[in-house]
Amino acid sequence: MAHLDAIDAAILKALQQNGRISNAELAERVGLSPSACSRRLDILEKSGTVTGYHARISPKALDYKMIAIVHISLSGQFAKTLAEFEAAVKLCPNVLVCYLMSGEYDYILRVAAKDLEDYERIHRDWLSAFPHVVKINSSFALREIIDRPNVGV
């Protein structure tokens, strides 16, 4: 969507605060009828502006107490090399985020682990086994300061 007007922005802001808000309450908040609000929301979803609805669950609640930031270098940046790495990384359930990067490393990953022993398993069974990996550099988060799910509207 090329341009968001004030009503679209208000809809997005309300959804970021409460993704479970009813259409009637959302419509009231943004000053639309429920049917007009529903149409606007449908457009925002179909355009890819709203990409989904989900619950944010604390990794610690699931006994994942450790977050590793992993820098990975590949043997090259050929399209086939990147595609094979990216297909493999998508299969690892412990990889929360993966970015293709410019600069010294090809990829940066955020990886959840239960403890150091679990991270060793992830490193051995997954990270080291990804295709075309030539260098892995891991750092461990000591404390989370901020983790925003969305950019402000």
DSSP file with accessible surface (Angstrom, degrees, kcal/mol):
  #  RESIDUE AA STRUCTURE BP1 BP2  ACC     N-H-->O    O-->H-N    N-H-->O    O-->H-N    TCO  KAPPA ALPHA  PHI   PSI    X-CA   Y-CA   Z-CA
    1    1 A M              0   0   91      0, 0.0     3,-0.1     0, 0.0    43,-0.0   0.000 360.0 360.0 360.0 120.0    0.0    0.0    0.0
    2    2 A A        +     0   0  115      1,-0.2     2,-0.4     0, 0.0     0, 0.0   0.871 360.0  22.4 -68.7 -38.6    1.7    3.2   -1.2
    3    3 A H        -     0   0  147      0, 0.0     2,-0.5     0, 0.0    -1,-0.2  -0.989  61.2-157.0-139.7 130.4   -0.1    5.6    1.1
    4    4 A L        -     0   0   63     -2,-0.4     2,-0.1    -3,-0.1     0, 0.0  -0.912  16.7-151.3-102.4 128.1   -1.8    5.2    4.5
    5    5 A D     >  -     0   0   59     -2,-0.5     4,-2.5     1,-0.1     5,-0.2  -0.291  37.6 -89.1 -87.2-179.0   -4.3    7.8    5.4
    6    6 A A  H  > S+     0   0   83      1,-0.2     4,-2.1     2,-0.2     5,-0.1   0.863 127.3  50.9 -62.5 -35.0   -5.1    8.9    9.0
    7    7 A I  H  > S+     0   0   48      2,-0.2     4,-2.5     1,-0.2    -1,-0.2   0.933 110.1  49.1 -70.1 -43.9   -7.9    6.2    9.3
    8    8 A D  H  > S+     0   0   11      1,-0.2     4,-2.7     2,-0.2    -2,-0.2   0.928 111.7  50.0 -57.9 -45.1   -5.6    3.4    8.1
    9    9 A A  H  X S+     0   0   29     -4,-2.5     4,-2.5     1,-0.2    -1,-0.2   0.906 110.3  50.1 -61.0 -40.0   -2.9    4.6   10.6
   10   10 A A  H  X S+     0   0   39     -4,-2.1     4,-2.4    -5,-0.2    -1,-0.2   0.902 110.3  50.2 -66.8 -38.8   -5.5    4.6   13.4
   11   11 A I  H  X S+     0   0    0     -4,-2.5     4,-2.5     2,-0.2    -2,-0.2   0.948 112.4  46.9 -62.4 -47.2   -6.6    1.1   12.5
   12   12 A L  H  X S+     0   0   18     -4,-2.7     4,-2.3     1,-0.2    -2,-0.2   0.908 111.5  50.8 -63.5 -41.3   -3.0   -0.2   12.5
   13   13 A K  H  X S+     0   0  117     -4,-2.5     4,-1.7     2,-0.2    -1,-0.2   0.936 111.3  48.0 -62.1 -44.7   -2.2    1.5   15.8
   14   14 A A  H  X S+     0   0    4     -4,-2.4     4,-2.1     1,-0.2    -2,-0.2   0.910 111.7  50.0 -63.8 -40.7   -5.3    0.0   17.4
   15   15 A L  H  < S+     0   0   20     -4,-2.5    -1,-0.2     1,-0.2    -2,-0.2   0.867 107.6  53.7 -66.9 -35.2   -4.4   -3.5   16.0
   16   16 A Q  H  < S+     0   0   76     -4,-2.3     3,-0.3     1,-0.2    -1,-0.2   0.868 111.9  45.5 -66.7 -33.5   -0.8   -3.2   17.3
   17   17 A Q  H  < S+     0   0  126     -4,-1.7     2,-0.2     1,-0.3    -2,-0.2   0.834 136.6   6.4 -75.8 -34.3   -2.1   -2.4   20.8
   18   18 A N    ><  -     0   0   64     -4,-2.1     3,-1.5    -5,-0.2    -1,-0.3  -0.706  57.4-176.0-154.2  96.9   -4.7   -5.2   20.7
   19   19 A G  T 3  S+     0   0   39     -3,-0.3    -4,-0.1     1,-0.3    -3,-0.1   0.588  87.4  59.2 -70.3  -8.8   -4.7   -7.7   17.8
   20   20 A R  T 3  S+     0   0  230     -5,-0.1    -1,-0.3     2,-0.0    -5,-0.1   0.274  73.8 133.8-103.4  12.2   -7.8   -9.4   19.2
   21   21 A I    <   -     0   0   18     -3,-1.5     2,-0.1    -7,-0.1    -3,-0.0  -0.309  60.2-114.1 -63.1 140.7  -10.0   -6.2   19.1
   22   22 A S     >  -     0   0   62      1,-0.1     4,-2.8     4,-0.0     5,-0.2  -0.396  19.6-118.0 -72.3 156.2  -13.5   -6.8   17.7
   23   23 A N  H  > S+     0   0   55      1,-0.2     4,-3.0     2,-0.2     5,-0.2   0.895 115.1  54.7 -61.7 -37.8  -14.4   -5.2   14.5
   24   24 A A  H  > S+     0   0   59      2,-0.2     4,-2.1     1,-0.2    -1,-0.2   0.928 111.5  43.1 -63.1 -44.6  -17.2   -3.2   16.2
   25   25 A E  H  > S+     0   0   89      2,-0.2     4,-2.5     1,-0.2    -2,-0.2   0.909 114.2  51.1 -68.4 -39.8  -14.8   -1.8   18.8
   26   26 A L  H  X S+     0   0    2     -4,-2.8     4,-1.9     2,-0.2    -2,-0.2   0.938 110.0  50.1 -61.3 -45.4  -12.1   -1.1   16.1
   27   27 A A  H  X>S+     0   0    2     -4,-3.0     5,-2.6     1,-0.2     4,-0.9   0.915 110.8  49.2 -60.0 -43.2  -14.7    0.7   14.0
   28   28 A E  H ><5S+     0   0  167     -4,-2.1     3,-0.6     1,-0.2    -1,-0.2   0.919 109.8  52.0 -63.2 -42.5  -15.8    2.8   17.0
   29   29 A R  H 3<5S+     0   0  120     -4,-2.5    -1,-0.2     1,-0.2    -2,-0.2   0.838 116.4  38.2 -61.9 -37.4  -12.2    3.7   17.8
   30   30 A V  H 3<5S-     0   0   19     -4,-1.9    -1,-0.2    -5,-0.2    -2,-0.2   0.415 113.8-111.4 -99.8   1.4  -11.4    4.9   14.3
   31   31 A G  T <<5S+     0   0   64     -4,-0.9     2,-0.3    -3,-0.6    -3,-0.2   0.846  74.4 119.1  77.9  35.1  -14.8    6.6   13.6
   32   32 A L      < -     0   0   40     -5,-2.6    -1,-0.3    -6,-0.2    -2,-0.1  -0.858  68.4-101.0-123.2 165.0  -16.1    4.3   11.0
   33   33 A S     >  -     0   0   58     -2,-0.3     4,-2.7     1,-0.1     5,-0.2  -0.458  42.0-109.4 -73.8 156.5  -19.1    2.0   10.6
   34   34 A P  H  > S+     0   0   70      0, 0.0     4,-2.5     0, 0.0     5,-0.2   0.901 119.1  49.7 -57.0 -39.4  -18.4   -1.7   11.2
   35   35 A S  H  > S+     0   0   68      2,-0.2     4,-2.2     1,-0.2     5,-0.2   0.920 112.2  46.8 -68.6 -40.5  -18.8   -2.5    7.5
   36   36 A A  H  > S+     0   0   20      2,-0.2     4,-2.3     1,-0.2    -1,-0.2   0.906 113.2  49.8 -65.5 -39.4  -16.5    0.3    6.4
   37   37 A C  H  X S+     0   0    0     -4,-2.7     4,-2.7     1,-0.2     5,-0.2   0.923 109.2  51.5 -64.6 -42.6  -14.0   -0.7    9.0
   38   38 A S  H  X S+     0   0   62     -4,-2.5     4,-2.4    -5,-0.2    -1,-0.2   0.903 110.0  49.4 -61.1 -42.0  -14.1   -4.3    7.8
   39   39 A R  H  X S+     0   0  151     -4,-2.2     4,-2.2     2,-0.2    -1,-0.2   0.922 111.5  49.0 -63.0 -44.5  -13.6   -3.2    4.2
   40   40 A R  H  X S+     0   0   62     -4,-2.3     4,-2.4     2,-0.2    -2,-0.2   0.926 111.9  48.5 -60.3 -45.4  -10.6   -1.1    5.2
   41   41 A L  H  X S+     0   0   25     -4,-2.7     4,-2.4     1,-0.2    -2,-0.2   0.911 108.9  53.6 -63.5 -39.9   -9.1   -3.9    7.2
   42   42 A D  H  X S+     0   0   63     -4,-2.4     4,-2.9     1,-0.2    -1,-0.2   0.916 109.4  48.5 -60.2 -42.7   -9.6   -6.3    4.3
   43   43 A I  H  X S+     0   0   92     -4,-2.2     4,-2.2     1,-0.2     6,-0.3   0.924 110.4  51.2 -63.9 -42.8   -7.7   -4.0    2.0
   44   44 A L  H  <>S+     0   0    0     -4,-2.4     6,-2.0     1,-0.2     5,-1.4   0.881 113.8  45.2 -63.3 -36.4   -4.9   -3.6    4.6
   45   45 A E  H ><5S+     0   0   73     -4,-2.4     3,-1.2     4,-0.2    -2,-0.2   0.943 113.8  47.4 -71.7 -47.5   -4.6   -7.4    4.8
   46   46 A K  H 3<5S+     0   0  160     -4,-2.9    -2,-0.2     1,-0.3    -1,-0.2   0.813 109.3  54.4 -66.4 -29.4   -4.8   -8.0    1.0
   47   47 A S  T 3<5S-     0   0   49     -4,-2.2    -1,-0.3    -5,-0.2    -2,-0.2   0.598 115.5-114.7 -79.4 -10.4   -2.2   -5.4    0.3
   48   48 A G  T < 5S+     0   0   42     -3,-1.2    -3,-0.2    -4,-0.4    -2,-0.1   0.501  86.5 117.0  89.3   3.9    0.3   -7.0    2.7
   49   49 A T  S   <S+     0   0   48     -5,-1.4     2,-0.7    -6,-0.3    -4,-0.2   0.941  80.8  42.4 -68.9 -44.9    0.3   -4.1    5.2
   50   50 A V  S    S+     0   0   19     -6,-2.0    -2,-0.3    -9,-0.2    -1,-0.2  -0.911  74.2 179.9 -99.0 115.7   -1.2   -6.4    7.9
   51   51 A T        -     0   0  136     -2,-0.7     2,-0.3     1,-0.3    -1,-0.1   0.485  53.1 -46.8 -99.6  -5.6    0.7   -9.6    7.5
   52   52 A G        -     0   0   41      2,-0.0     2,-0.4     0, 0.0    -1,-0.3  -0.900  45.5-105.4 160.1 174.7   -1.0  -11.7   10.2
   53   53 A Y        +     0   0  105     -2,-0.3     2,-0.3    -3,-0.1    -3,-0.0  -0.998  44.0 148.5-130.9 132.7   -2.2  -12.0   13.8
   54   54 A H        -     0   0  150     -2,-0.4     2,-0.4     2,-0.0   -35,-0.1  -0.988  44.6-103.1-158.5 164.2   -0.5  -14.0   16.5
   55   55 A A        -     0   0   77     -2,-0.3     2,-0.7   -36,-0.0    -2,-0.0  -0.737  29.5-134.7 -90.1 138.3    0.3  -14.3   20.2
   56   56 A R        -     0   0  134     -2,-0.4     2,-0.5     2,-0.0    -2,-0.0  -0.871  26.6-167.6 -91.9 116.2    3.7  -13.2   21.4
   57   57 A I        -     0   0  111     -2,-0.7     5,-0.1     5,-0.0     3,-0.0  -0.903  23.8-116.2-110.6 132.0    4.9  -15.9   23.8
   58   58 A S    >>  -     0   0   62     -2,-0.5     4,-0.8     1,-0.2     3,-0.7  -0.453  14.0-142.4 -64.9 126.4    7.9  -15.4   26.0
   59   59 A P  G >4>S+     0   0   50      0, 0.0     5,-2.7     0, 0.0     3,-1.0   0.882 103.0  60.1 -56.4 -34.3   10.7  -17.8   25.1
   60   60 A K  G >45S+     0   0  152      1,-0.3     3,-1.8     3,-0.2     5,-0.1   0.847  95.7  60.3 -63.4 -33.1   11.4  -18.1   28.8
   61   61 A A  G <45S+     0   0   79     -3,-0.7    -1,-0.3     1,-0.3     4,-0.1   0.793 106.8  47.1 -63.7 -25.4    7.9  -19.4   29.4
   62   62 A L  G <<5S-     0   0  100     -3,-1.0    -1,-0.3    -4,-0.8    -2,-0.2   0.169 127.4-102.1 -99.6  14.6    8.8  -22.3   27.1
   63   63 A D  T < 5S+     0   0   72     -3,-1.8     2,-1.0     1,-0.2    -3,-0.2   0.681  79.8 135.8  73.3  21.3   12.1  -22.8   29.0
   64   64 A Y      < +     0   0   66     -5,-2.7    50,-0.3    -6,-0.2    -1,-0.2  -0.835  19.1 163.4 -97.2  97.0   14.3  -21.1   26.3
   65   65 A K        +     0   0  137     -2,-1.0     2,-0.4    49,-0.6    49,-0.2   0.466  50.1  66.9 -94.4  -4.2   16.5  -19.0   28.6
   66   66 A M  E     -A  113   0A  35     47,-2.5    47,-2.8    -3,-0.1     2,-0.5  -0.964  54.6-167.7-129.1 133.5   19.2  -18.1   26.2
   67   67 A I  E     -A  112   0A  33     74,-0.4    74,-2.8    -2,-0.4     2,-0.4  -0.987  10.6-164.9-118.0 127.5   19.3  -16.0   23.0
   68   68 A A  E     -AB 111 140A   1     43,-3.0    43,-2.9    -2,-0.5     2,-0.6  -0.910  13.0-148.8-110.9 138.4   22.3  -16.2   20.7
   69   69 A I  E     -AB 110 139A  57     70,-3.2    70,-2.4    -2,-0.4     2,-0.5  -0.950  24.6-165.0-101.8 119.5   23.2  -13.7   18.0
   70   70 A V  E     -AB 109 138A   0     39,-2.7    39,-2.8    -2,-0.6     2,-0.5  -0.935  12.8-160.7-118.8 123.5   24.9  -15.7   15.3
   71   71 A H  E     -AB 108 137A  43     66,-3.1    66,-2.6    -2,-0.5     2,-0.4  -0.888  16.0-168.3 -99.4 131.3   26.9  -14.2   12.4
   72   72 A I  E     -AB 107 136A   0     35,-2.7    35,-2.2    -2,-0.5    34,-1.4  -0.974  11.8-163.5-127.9 134.0   27.4  -16.6    9.5
   73   73 A S  E     - B   0 135A  17     62,-2.5    61,-2.8    -2,-0.4    62,-1.6  -0.935  13.5-152.9-111.2 139.5   29.7  -16.3    6.4
   74   74 A L  E     - B   0 133A  11     -2,-0.4    59,-0.2    59,-0.2    58,-0.1  -0.600  29.5-108.0-104.9 170.1   29.1  -18.5    3.4
   75   75 A S  S    S-     0   0   76     57,-1.9     2,-0.3    -2,-0.2    58,-0.1   0.646  95.3 -18.8 -72.5 -14.7   31.6  -19.8    0.8
   76   76 A G        -     0   0   16     56,-0.2    -1,-0.1     2,-0.1    -2,-0.0  -0.972  57.6-114.4-175.7 173.8   30.1  -17.3   -1.8
   77   77 A Q        +     0   0  104     -2,-0.3     2,-0.1     4,-0.1    -2,-0.0  -0.060  57.6 142.1-117.6  34.9   27.1  -15.2   -2.6
   78   78 A F     >  -     0   0  147      1,-0.1     4,-2.6     4,-0.0     5,-0.3  -0.405  63.4-114.6 -70.6 150.3   25.9  -17.0   -5.7
   79   79 A A  H  > S+     0   0   82      1,-0.2     4,-2.6     2,-0.2     5,-0.2   0.905 117.2  49.6 -54.9 -41.9   22.1  -17.2   -6.0
   80   80 A K  H  > S+     0   0  147      2,-0.2     4,-2.4     1,-0.2    -1,-0.2   0.912 110.2  50.7 -65.7 -40.0   22.1  -21.0   -5.7
   81   81 A T  H  > S+     0   0   13      2,-0.2     4,-2.2     1,-0.2    -2,-0.2   0.940 113.4  44.4 -62.6 -48.6   24.3  -20.8   -2.5
   82   82 A L  H  X S+     0   0   28     -4,-2.6     4,-2.9     1,-0.2     5,-0.2   0.922 113.3  50.9 -62.9 -44.4   22.1  -18.2   -0.9
   83   83 A A  H  X S+     0   0   56     -4,-2.6     4,-2.3    -5,-0.3    -2,-0.2   0.906 111.0  48.1 -62.8 -41.5   18.9  -20.1   -1.8
   84   84 A E  H  X S+     0   0   66     -4,-2.4     4,-1.9     2,-0.2    -1,-0.2   0.918 113.8  46.7 -66.9 -42.1   20.2  -23.4   -0.4
   85   85 A F  H  X S+     0   0    0     -4,-2.2     4,-2.8    -5,-0.2     5,-0.2   0.951 113.1  49.1 -62.7 -48.0   21.3  -21.8    2.8
   86   86 A E  H  X S+     0   0   63     -4,-2.9     4,-1.6     1,-0.2    -2,-0.2   0.885 109.4  51.7 -63.5 -37.7   18.0  -19.9    3.2
   87   87 A A  H  < S+     0   0   60     -4,-2.3     4,-0.5    -5,-0.2    -1,-0.2   0.920 113.4  45.5 -64.1 -40.3   16.0  -23.1    2.6
   88   88 A A  H >X S+     0   0   20     -4,-1.9     3,-1.3     1,-0.2     4,-0.5   0.909 109.2  53.5 -70.1 -42.5   18.0  -24.9    5.2
   89   89 A V  H >< S+     0   0    7     -4,-2.8     3,-1.1     1,-0.3     6,-0.2   0.856 100.8  62.1 -65.2 -30.4   17.8  -22.2    7.9
   90   90 A K  T 3< S+     0   0  168     -4,-1.6    -1,-0.3     1,-0.2    -2,-0.2   0.732  98.2  58.5 -66.2 -20.1   14.0  -22.1    7.5
   91   91 A L  T <4 S+     0   0  128     -3,-1.3    -1,-0.2    -4,-0.5    -2,-0.2   0.673  82.1  94.2 -82.8 -18.6   13.9  -25.7    8.8
   92   92 A C    X<  -     0   0    4     -3,-1.1     3,-1.3    -4,-0.5    34,-0.0  -0.661  61.4-159.1 -80.8 115.2   15.6  -25.0   12.1
   93   93 A P  T 3  S+     0   0  101      0, 0.0    -1,-0.2     0, 0.0    19,-0.1   0.707  87.3  61.0 -69.3 -16.3   12.9  -24.4   14.7
   94   94 A N  T 3  S+     0   0    9     17,-0.1    18,-2.5    28,-0.0     2,-0.7   0.628  79.6  95.2 -85.5 -13.7   15.4  -22.5   17.0
   95   95 A V  E <   +C  111   0A  26     -3,-1.3    16,-0.2    -6,-0.2     3,-0.1  -0.704  46.6 174.9 -81.6 114.6   16.1  -19.8   14.5
   96   96 A L  E     +     0   0A  80     14,-3.0     2,-0.3    -2,-0.7    -1,-0.2   0.815  67.3  11.3 -87.0 -36.8   13.8  -16.9   15.4
   97   97 A V  E     -C  110   0A  28     13,-1.3    13,-2.2     2,-0.0     2,-0.4  -0.996  59.5-173.6-144.3 143.1   15.1  -14.4   12.9
   98   98 A C  E     -C  109   0A  47     -2,-0.3     2,-0.4    11,-0.2    11,-0.2  -0.979   7.1-173.4-140.9 126.3   17.4  -14.5    9.9
   99   99 A Y  E     -C  108   0A 142      9,-2.6     9,-1.9    -2,-0.4     2,-0.5  -0.972  23.5-135.3-120.3 134.6   18.7  -11.5    7.9
  100  100 A L  E     -C  107   0A  92     -2,-0.4     2,-0.3     7,-0.2     7,-0.3  -0.758  41.0-160.5 -78.2 130.3   20.7  -11.4    4.7
  101  101 A M        -     0   0   67      5,-3.2     2,-0.3    -2,-0.5    -1,-0.0  -0.761  24.3-137.7-117.9 159.1   23.3   -8.8    5.5
  102  102 A S  S    S+     0   0  113     -2,-0.3     3,-0.4     2,-0.0     2,-0.2  -0.651  72.6  40.3 -96.5 166.2   25.7   -6.4    3.8
  103  103 A G  S    S-     0   0   69     -2,-0.3    -2,-0.1     1,-0.2     0, 0.0  -0.610 114.7 -16.9  99.8-154.4   29.1   -6.1    5.3
  104  104 A E  S    S+     0   0  145     -2,-0.2     2,-0.3   -31,-0.0    -1,-0.2   0.840 123.1  46.1 -65.2 -39.6   31.5   -8.6    6.9
  105  105 A Y        -     0   0   25     -3,-0.4   -32,-0.2     1,-0.1     3,-0.1  -0.783  67.8-144.0-107.9 153.5   29.0  -11.5    7.4
  106  106 A D  S    S+     0   0   20    -34,-1.4    -5,-3.2    -2,-0.3     2,-0.3   0.848  82.4  16.8 -81.3 -36.8   26.4  -12.8    5.0
  107  107 A Y  E     -AC  72 100A   2    -35,-2.2   -35,-2.7    -7,-0.3     2,-0.4  -0.981  56.1-156.9-138.1 150.8   23.7  -13.6    7.6
  108  108 A I  E     -AC  71  99A  42     -9,-1.9    -9,-2.6    -2,-0.3     2,-0.3  -0.999  19.7-171.3-124.6 131.7   22.7  -12.7   11.1
  109  109 A L  E     -AC  70  98A   1    -39,-2.8   -39,-2.7    -2,-0.4     2,-0.5  -0.906  20.6-146.6-120.5 149.0   20.5  -15.0   13.1
  110  110 A R  E     -AC  69  97A  71    -13,-2.2   -14,-3.0    -2,-0.3   -13,-1.3  -0.984  28.1-170.8-111.2 121.7   18.7  -14.8   16.4
  111  111 A V  E     -AC  68  95A   0    -43,-2.9   -43,-3.0    -2,-0.5     2,-0.4  -0.947  14.7-146.4-121.9 132.3   18.6  -18.3   17.9
  112  112 A A  E     +A   67   0A   5    -18,-2.5     2,-0.3    -2,-0.4   -45,-0.2  -0.815  23.0 172.3 -98.3 135.5   16.7  -19.5   21.0
  113  113 A A  E     -A   66   0A   1    -47,-2.8   -47,-2.5    -2,-0.4   -48,-0.1  -0.974  37.4-133.9-139.2 153.0   18.2  -22.2   23.2
  114  114 A K  S    S-     0   0   78     -2,-0.3   -49,-0.6   -50,-0.3     2,-0.3   0.864  83.7 -33.2 -73.6 -36.3   17.3  -23.6   26.6
  115  115 A D  S  > S-     0   0   82    -51,-0.1     4,-2.4   -50,-0.1    -1,-0.2  -0.925  78.1 -71.8-166.8-175.2   20.9  -23.5   27.9
  116  116 A L  H  > S+     0   0  109     -2,-0.3     4,-2.5     1,-0.2     5,-0.2   0.885 128.6  53.0 -64.1 -38.2   24.5  -23.7   26.8
  117  117 A E  H  > S+     0   0  149      2,-0.2     4,-1.9     1,-0.2    -1,-0.2   0.913 109.8  48.6 -63.4 -40.9   24.2  -27.5   26.2
  118  118 A D  H  > S+     0   0   20      2,-0.2     4,-2.5     1,-0.2    -2,-0.2   0.905 109.8  51.9 -65.6 -40.1   21.2  -27.0   24.0
  119  119 A Y  H  X S+     0   0   12     -4,-2.4     4,-3.1     2,-0.2     5,-0.2   0.910 105.9  54.9 -63.6 -38.4   23.0  -24.3   22.1
  120  120 A E  H  X S+     0   0  123     -4,-2.5     4,-2.7     1,-0.2    -1,-0.2   0.924 109.0  48.4 -59.3 -41.6   25.9  -26.7   21.5
  121  121 A R  H  X S+     0   0   77     -4,-1.9     4,-3.4     2,-0.2     5,-0.4   0.935 112.2  48.1 -62.8 -45.7   23.4  -29.2   20.1
  122  122 A I  H  X>S+     0   0    0     -4,-2.5     4,-2.2     1,-0.2     5,-2.0   0.926 113.3  48.4 -61.3 -43.1   21.9  -26.5   17.8
  123  123 A H  H  <>S+     0   0   59     -4,-3.1     5,-2.9     3,-0.2     6,-0.3   0.939 118.3  39.7 -62.2 -46.7   25.4  -25.4   16.7
  124  124 A R  H  <5S+     0   0  135     -4,-2.7    -2,-0.2    -5,-0.2    -1,-0.2   0.941 125.1  34.0 -69.6 -49.8   26.4  -29.0   16.0
  125  125 A D  H  <5S+     0   0   79     -4,-3.4    -3,-0.2    -5,-0.2    -2,-0.2   0.728 135.7  11.2 -84.8 -24.0   23.2  -30.4   14.4
  126  126 A W  T >X5S+     0   0   70     -4,-2.2     4,-1.0    -5,-0.4     3,-0.5   0.751 122.6  43.9-117.5 -66.5   22.0  -27.3   12.6
  127  127 A L  G >4<S+     0   0    0     -5,-2.0     3,-0.8     1,-0.3    -4,-0.2   0.916 118.8  43.0 -58.1 -47.9   24.3  -24.3   12.3
  128  128 A S  G 34<S+     0   0   63     -5,-2.9    -1,-0.3    -6,-0.3    -4,-0.1   0.732 114.0  53.9 -69.9 -21.6   27.4  -26.2   11.3
  129  129 A A  G <4 S+     0   0   71     -3,-0.5    -1,-0.2    -6,-0.3    -2,-0.2   0.555  78.5 113.6 -90.5 -10.3   25.4  -28.4    9.0
  130  130 A F  S X< S-     0   0   10     -4,-1.0     3,-1.2    -3,-0.8   -45,-0.1  -0.354  80.4 -96.4 -59.8 143.0   23.8  -25.6    7.0
  131  131 A P  T 3  S+     0   0   43      0, 0.0    -1,-0.1     0, 0.0    -2,-0.1  -0.303  99.0   7.3 -66.3 142.3   25.1  -25.7    3.4
  132  132 A H  T 3  S+     0   0   61      1,-0.2   -57,-1.9   -58,-0.1     2,-0.3   0.486  83.0 150.9  72.4   9.2   28.0  -23.5    2.3
  133  133 A V  E <   +B   74   0A  32     -3,-1.2   -59,-0.2   -59,-0.2    -1,-0.2  -0.572  11.8 162.9 -75.0 128.5   28.8  -22.2    5.9
  134  134 A V  E     +     0   0A  97    -61,-2.8     2,-0.3    -2,-0.3   -60,-0.2   0.565  65.2  26.8-117.0 -18.0   32.5  -21.4    6.3
  135  135 A K  E     -B   73   0A  98    -62,-1.6   -62,-2.5     2,-0.0     2,-0.4  -0.982  55.3-174.3-151.4 135.3   32.4  -19.2    9.5
  136  136 A I  E     -B   72   0A  40     -2,-0.3     2,-0.5   -64,-0.2   -64,-0.2  -0.999   2.9-176.5-128.9 129.6   30.1  -19.0   12.5
  137  137 A N  E     -B   71   0A  65    -66,-2.6   -66,-3.1    -2,-0.4     2,-0.4  -0.980  11.0-166.6-128.2 117.1   30.5  -16.3   15.2
  138  138 A S  E     -B   70   0A  35     -2,-0.5     2,-0.3   -68,-0.2   -68,-0.2  -0.872  10.0-179.0-110.6 138.4   28.2  -16.6   18.2
  139  139 A S  E     -B   69   0A  58    -70,-2.4   -70,-3.2    -2,-0.4     2,-0.5  -0.964  20.7-135.4-127.7 148.6   27.4  -14.0   20.9
  140  140 A F  E     -B   68   0A  81     -2,-0.3     2,-0.3   -72,-0.2   -72,-0.2  -0.895  15.9-124.8-112.6 131.1   25.1  -14.5   23.8
  141  141 A A        -     0   0   53    -74,-2.8   -74,-0.4    -2,-0.5     3,-0.1  -0.526  17.6-167.9 -71.2 129.9   22.5  -11.9   24.9
  142  142 A L  S    S-     0   0  175      1,-0.3     2,-0.3    -2,-0.3    -1,-0.2   0.829  71.9  -5.2 -85.5 -36.7   23.0  -11.1   28.6
  143  143 A R        -     0   0  195      0, 0.0     2,-0.4     0, 0.0    -1,-0.3  -0.956  67.4-122.0-159.6 137.9   19.7   -9.2   29.0
  144  144 A E        +     0   0  130     -2,-0.3     3,-0.1     1,-0.2    -3,-0.0  -0.700  25.8 176.6 -83.0 129.0   16.9   -8.0   26.7
  145  145 A I        -     0   0  126     -2,-0.4     2,-0.3     1,-0.4    -1,-0.2   0.823  67.2  -7.1 -97.0 -46.0   16.4   -4.3   26.8
  146  146 A I        +     0   0  100      2,-0.0    -1,-0.4     0, 0.0     2,-0.2  -0.987  48.5 178.8-153.2 143.4   13.7   -3.9   24.1
  147  147 A D        -     0   0   54     -2,-0.3    -3,-0.0    -3,-0.1     0, 0.0  -0.715  17.1-167.8-146.0  87.4   12.0   -6.1   21.6
  148  148 A R        -     0   0  183     -2,-0.2     3,-0.1     1,-0.1    -2,-0.0  -0.655  13.8-157.5 -79.5 132.2    9.4   -4.2   19.6
  149  149 A P  S    S+     0   0   73      0, 0.0     2,-0.3     0, 0.0    -1,-0.1   0.732  76.2  19.1 -78.8 -20.9    7.0   -6.3   17.5
  150  150 A N  S    S-     0   0   79   -134,-0.0     2,-0.3     3,-0.0     3,-0.1  -0.978  77.4-109.1-146.9 157.8    6.2   -3.4   15.2
  151  151 A V        -     0   0  127     -2,-0.3     0, 0.0     1,-0.1     0, 0.0  -0.645  52.6 -96.7 -81.9 143.1    7.3    0.0   14.1
  152  152 A G              0   0   66     -2,-0.3    -1,-0.1     1,-0.1  -139,-0.0  -0.245 360.0 360.0 -61.8 147.5    5.2    2.9   15.4
  153  153 A V              0   0   83   -144,-0.1    -1,-0.1    -3,-0.1  -144,-0.0  -0.825 360.0 360.0-102.3 360.0    2.5    4.2   13.1
